[in-house]
Amino acid sequence: MDLTSNTQVSAYETLGVPEIWRLKEGKLEINLLNQGKYVSASTSLSFPSIPAVEGISLFLENSMNMPMSAVRREFRQWVLQQL
């Protein structure tokens, strides 16, 4: 995960990073490496049973209107329900 810069996707492709998560306009985007190029995915290789894109995007949206402690608590509960 790279939070400090807007690294070009081609750099990760060259390195063979199997999965990247990026935040674009407040929404999570997951890309998986497939035959040397990234393709958009709705689930993660690391967390296949969790609908990460829709769930995390929702919690990011909620974090604008709720205290972070409440968002973290709800997020933990949501993850446990997904497992």
N, C-alpha and C positions, 0 to 999 in steps of 0.2 A: 504494500500500500504506500503510495506516494502522496503525502498531503502538502508538501512544501513547494511543489512546482507543477507546471503543466507539461510534463514530459511527453514527447512525441510517442505515439503508440508503436511506431516502427522500431524504436529502441527496445521495447519490451519483446517485440516479435523476434528481433535479432538475438536477444538473450535467451529466447525460448521460454519465457515466463508463461506457465500454462493458463493462468487466470488473472485478470485485472478487474478491479472494481474502481469505478470513477463516479464522482458526483457531478451531474450536469443539471444546471437550473433546478437544484433542490431535489433531484430524482437520482436514485442509484441506478447505475448501469453496470452490468456484469458482461465481460467479454471473455470467451474461451478461445484458446489457440487451437486452430483446426487447419492442418496442412500448411502451417507457416503463416496463417493470417487469422486475425481475430474475428469472431462472429458473436453477435449479440445472443445472450442467453437469459432465461428467466430464473434459472437456479445455478447454484455454485457447485463446483466439483468438490469443494471442501465441506459443504453443508447441503447435500442433495435433498434432504427431507424438509428443508426450510424454504418457503417461498420468499427468499431474501429481497428480491427487487420490490415486490409490492409491500411487504411488511416493513422493511427498513425505510422505504420512501414515506410510508404512512407515519412512522414514528418521527422521522425528520420533520415532516409537516406539522405534527402535533407539538413538537418541541418549541415551535414559535409561540404557542399559547399556553404552555404548561411549565411549571417549574421542572428543571432538569432531574431533580430527585424523583419526581412522580413519573417522568418519562422513562427513566432507567428502571424503576420498579415495574412499570407496565411492560417494558420491553423484556425484562427477565421472565416475567410470567408468560408472555407470548411465546418466547423461545422454548420454555419448558413444555408448553402445550403442543408445540410442533414436534417435539422429540418423541 
